[in-house]
């Protein structure tokens, strides 16, 4: 399971928020039943895109041998 402040990688697209598989987030809350976590996804400028409750199969840990990648992101909520 994940701990608070863990860096996680999204395992699937979440179209409602414009998030894509591979996007990076931070665990901001772990539920006591260990069945879900709350993760925050940010733009490069620190604007919150979404804070989502996710199941463990929706995210994965970031691997030590992975490199970060940047992609464009447009959301009406951020404009």
Secondary structure, 3 states (H helix, E strand, C coil): CCCCCCEEEECCCEHHHCECCCCEEEEEEECCCCCCEEEEEECCCCCEEEEEEECHHHEEECCCCCCCCCCCCCCCCCC
